[in-house]
Amino acid sequence: MRAQHGLLLAALAGSLAGCTDHVTGTLTMLDAPATVSSISLNGAIHLDWDDNAYLSDPAAFDHYAVYSTSYNLDLNTCGASWSLEGTTVSPTFLVGALQNGVPRCFAISAFATDGGESAWSPYHYDTPRPDARSVLVYTAAGNAAADAFRFWFDANGNGLIGMRERVALYGGSLHVDSRDDGGFVLHAKLPTEA
């Protein structure tokens, strides 16, 4: 019996000798996209990422794969059940047919022509919004369980100072008013292009 197992193992090892996989590292492993950004849309999320996988080795690059899962805003964690949203040769992808107000977590990998898949990009989350085509100039906490944003108290004002500086870079201004209920209101004025 042991001799049969030995012959079986030897035959199996011989048949696997020509195979390639991630463990042996014989497949081309492109760089993972270094950064991911997004734009919230009505029922969709537009994703953009670094094209470093293609730029580092155009001859070996085949396509990108876009994955998604649920995202928990309260715990700041991505879900465990990932799905393939689709593939593309471009460093941009539109994920559609999403439910507004439900946050999603995304990751992107790069595939080589020989089938090797890179590590995944950093995780990125976003929430589709019903009127996402509008520029946000005012927001306040309403219903914490249903809000697409999370609000927090900025004890030292650093967050608002950073916002003022960013708005000023675009030629705008930011003003903050306190509310009677302990909240605050942001007023941002930004120039528009004609």
C-alpha positions as CSV (number, residue, x, y, z in Angstrom):
1,M,0.0,0.0,0.0
2,R,2.8,2.4,0.9
3,A,4.5,1.6,-2.4
4,Q,1.3,2.6,-4.3
5,H,1.1,5.9,-2.4
6,G,4.7,6.5,-3.2
7,L,4.2,5.9,-6.9
8,L,1.0,8.0,-6.8
9,L,2.9,10.9,-5.1
10,A,5.8,10.6,-7.6
11,A,3.4,10.7,-10.6
12,L,1.5,13.6,-9.1
13,A,4.7,15.6,-8.5
14,G,5.8,14.9,-12.0
15,S,2.5,16.1,-13.5
16,L,2.6,19.3,-11.3
17,A,6.2,20.1,-12.3
18,G,5.2,22.0,-15.4
19,C,2.4,24.0,-13.7
20,T,2.6,27.6,-12.6
21,D,0.9,29.3,-9.7
22,H,1.1,32.1,-7.2
23,V,2.9,29.9,-4.6
24,T,5.9,29.1,-6.8
25,G,5.9,32.7,-8.2
26,T,6.4,31.6,-11.8
27,L,3.5,33.7,-13.0
28,T,4.0,37.4,-13.7
29,M,3.0,39.5,-10.7
30,L,2.2,43.0,-11.7
31,D,2.1,45.9,-9.2
32,A,-1.2,46.4,-7.5
33,P,-2.9,49.7,-8.1
34,A,-1.3,52.0,-5.5
35,T,-4.3,54.3,-5.0
36,V,-8.1,54.3,-5.6
37,S,-10.5,57.2,-5.7
38,S,-14.2,57.5,-6.5
39,I,-17.1,59.8,-7.4
40,S,-20.5,59.1,-5.8
41,L,-23.3,59.0,-8.4
42,N,-27.0,58.2,-8.4
43,G,-27.1,54.4,-8.0
44,A,-23.5,54.0,-9.0
45,I,-19.9,54.7,-8.1
46,H,-17.2,55.8,-10.6
47,L,-13.8,54.3,-9.6
48,D,-10.4,55.6,-10.7
49,W,-7.0,54.1,-9.8
50,D,-3.3,54.4,-10.5
51,D,-2.4,52.7,-13.8
52,N,1.0,51.6,-12.4
53,A,0.4,48.0,-13.3
54,Y,0.2,48.8,-17.0
55,L,2.8,51.5,-16.9
56,S,5.4,49.2,-15.2
57,D,5.1,46.4,-17.8
58,P,2.8,47.2,-20.8
59,A,3.7,44.0,-22.6
60,A,2.7,41.8,-19.6
61,F,-0.5,43.7,-18.6
62,D,-3.8,42.1,-19.6
63,H,-6.6,43.7,-17.6
64,Y,-7.8,45.0,-14.2
65,A,-10.5,43.2,-12.0
66,V,-12.8,45.2,-9.9
67,Y,-14.2,43.6,-6.7
68,S,-16.7,44.8,-4.1
69,T,-18.3,43.9,-0.8
70,S,-20.4,45.5,1.8
71,Y,-19.0,48.3,4.1
72,N,-19.9,49.0,7.7
73,L,-19.6,52.7,8.4
74,D,-19.9,52.3,12.1
75,L,-17.0,49.8,12.4
76,N,-15.0,51.1,9.4
77,T,-14.7,47.6,8.0
78,C,-15.2,45.9,4.7
79,G,-17.3,42.8,4.5
80,A,-15.9,39.3,4.0
81,S,-17.9,38.2,0.9
82,W,-16.3,39.8,-2.1
83,S,-17.8,39.7,-5.6
84,L,-16.3,40.4,-9.0
85,E,-18.0,43.6,-10.4
86,G,-16.2,43.3,-13.8
87,T,-13.0,43.7,-15.7
88,T,-11.5,46.5,-17.8
89,V,-8.3,47.5,-19.5
90,S,-8.7,51.1,-18.4
91,P,-7.8,52.4,-15.0
92,T,-11.4,53.5,-14.5
93,F,-14.7,51.6,-14.0
94,L,-18.3,52.4,-13.4
95,V,-20.1,50.2,-10.8
96,G,-23.8,50.5,-11.5
97,A,-27.1,49.1,-10.2
98,L,-26.2,50.0,-6.6
99,Q,-28.7,50.9,-3.9
100,N,-28.4,54.6,-2.9
101,G,-27.4,55.2,0.7
102,V,-25.8,51.7,1.1
103,P,-22.0,52.0,1.4
104,R,-19.7,49.6,-0.6
105,C,-16.1,48.6,-0.3
106,F,-14.0,48.2,-3.5
107,A,-10.6,46.7,-4.4
108,I,-8.8,46.4,-7.7
109,S,-6.2,43.9,-8.9
110,A,-4.2,43.6,-12.2
111,F,-3.9,40.5,-14.3
112,A,-0.9,39.7,-16.5
113,T,-1.2,38.0,-19.9
114,D,0.0,34.7,-18.3
115,G,-2.8,34.8,-15.8
116,G,-0.9,36.1,-12.8
117,E,-3.0,38.3,-10.5
118,S,-1.4,41.1,-8.5
119,A,-2.1,41.9,-4.8
120,W,-5.2,44.0,-4.3
121,S,-5.2,47.8,-4.2
122,P,-5.9,49.5,-0.9
123,Y,-9.6,49.1,0.0
124,H,-11.7,52.1,-0.9
125,Y,-15.3,52.7,0.2
126,D,-18.0,55.1,-1.1
127,T,-21.8,55.4,-1.0
128,P,-24.0,56.1,-4.0
129,R,-26.4,59.0,-3.4
130,P,-29.7,59.9,-5.1
131,D,-28.7,63.4,-6.0
132,A,-25.0,63.0,-6.3
133,R,-24.7,65.3,-9.3
134,S,-25.0,68.2,-6.9
135,V,-22.0,69.8,-5.2
136,L,-22.2,69.5,-1.4
137,V,-22.3,72.9,0.2
138,Y,-24.3,72.2,3.4
139,T,-24.7,69.1,5.5
140,A,-26.0,68.4,9.0
141,A,-26.7,65.3,11.0
142,G,-30.3,64.3,10.7
143,N,-31.0,60.6,11.2
144,A,-27.7,59.0,12.2
145,A,-28.8,55.5,11.2
146,A,-29.8,56.6,7.7
147,D,-27.3,59.4,6.9
148,A,-24.8,58.7,4.2
149,F,-22.2,60.7,6.2
150,R,-20.9,60.2,9.7
151,F,-20.5,63.2,11.9
152,W,-18.1,63.7,14.8
153,F,-17.1,66.4,17.2
154,D,-13.9,68.1,16.1
155,A,-12.6,69.1,19.6
156,N,-9.6,71.1,18.4
157,G,-10.9,72.4,15.2
158,N,-8.1,70.8,13.0
159,G,-10.6,69.3,10.6
160,L,-12.3,72.7,10.0
161,I,-9.0,74.5,9.6
162,G,-7.9,71.9,7.0
163,M,-11.2,72.4,5.2
164,R,-10.8,76.2,5.2
165,E,-7.3,75.8,3.7
166,R,-8.6,73.4,1.0
167,V,-11.5,75.7,0.1
168,A,-9.2,78.7,0.0
169,L,-6.9,76.9,-2.4
170,Y,-9.8,77.0,-4.9
171,G,-10.6,80.7,-4.3
172,G,-13.5,80.1,-1.9
173,S,-14.4,80.7,1.7
174,L,-15.8,78.6,4.5
175,H,-17.9,79.8,7.4
176,V,-19.1,77.8,10.4
177,D,-22.2,78.6,12.5
178,S,-23.2,76.8,15.7
179,R,-26.7,75.4,16.0
180,D,-29.0,75.4,19.2
181,D,-29.0,71.6,19.2
182,G,-25.2,71.5,19.6
183,G,-24.5,70.8,15.9
184,F,-23.0,73.1,13.4
185,V,-23.6,74.4,9.9
186,L,-21.0,74.7,7.2
187,H,-21.3,77.4,4.5
188,A,-18.9,77.0,1.7
189,K,-18.6,79.4,-1.3
190,L,-16.6,78.2,-4.3
191,P,-16.2,79.9,-7.6
192,T,-17.6,78.1,-10.6
193,E,-16.2,78.0,-14.1
194,A,-18.1,79.9,-16.8
